[in-house]
Amino acid sequence: MHSGGIQKYDATGLVPHYSDSSQVPEHLQKYFAQRKRLFTLYDEPPGCLLDEEGWYSVTPELIADQIAERCRCDTILDPFCGVGGNAIAFAKTCQRVVALDTSPIRLALARHNAEIYGVADRIEFIHCDYLSFARSYLQHNPEDVPSPTTSSDPARPASPNHTTRKIDVIFLSPPWGGPSYLSSPIKKGSAGEDLQEDAGEDSHPIYTLNSIQPIPGADLFQLTRKITRNVAFFLPRNTSLEEISKLLPSGLQTSTKVEVEEEWMGSKLKALTCYFGGLVDGQEHLY
């Protein structure tokens, strides 16, 4: 499984692969202790690789696999792929994964990790900014974007023409504002999630979607829904449920549902995955 491909895309040397806690900087120790939760094949030669942001933002593998099962489709877009945890999971359930990131190093690490899992051939890694990608995608389909005056749902997805690949599902896992997302105020300019934070969720202030990067969460969602109705939005466990409920246009809030799934690891609530469109149980007809 690992011969050939992993040699061609081996990213060893870009970042350290820690094999012992004595090698790990103090501020990453708690993440290293959970490395097998992040990647069960962490020690599979030549070893999974994570940059500093990856250590605190990658989705634990069990959670990533569960989300991937819900998002099973032909083509899924992972616009903030990081070191590849979710993209690898999606490659197990989807025919094609389009994985974006603004960091060439993180993309190299993601491809490296995908090779270890033997799924890199199903993933298209693209170095780009999601906002530019989304606007370009929609620009190629101007005749398909409905006018707000002719539709009760102005965010109805465009139907790609022959020049673009149809995207069935988009998994939104944008930067939450760094490990500080559990405190207030959010540190502007930081990135990642800190999914390994184990403090009690009830002790933290409500997280607002305005803290999402690179643009406020509501704006990011509306842009995404122009591409597809089928969106899975991965958010902090302390996100305002009221804000989540208001993401859909007012005309749709009574006729369609949002499904919020709590992501637990043992006794710890790690995050929320909010499903929209045909991903919601009972709304498969919207797919």
Secondary structure, DSSP 8 states (H G I E B T S, - for coil): --TTHHHHT--TTSS----SGGGS-GGGHHHHTTHHHH-TTTTSTT-----HHHHHHS--HHHHHHHHHHT-SSEEEETT-TTSHHHHHHHHHSSEEEEEES-HHHHHHHHHHHHHTT-GGGEEEEES-HHHHHHHHHHT-GGGS--TTT-S-TT------TTS----EEEE----SSGGGGSSS--TT-----TT--S-GGGS--B-GGG-SSS-HHHHHHHHHTT-S-EEEEEETTB-HHHHHTSS-GGGTTTS--EEEEEEETTEEEEEEEE-GGGSTT-GGG-
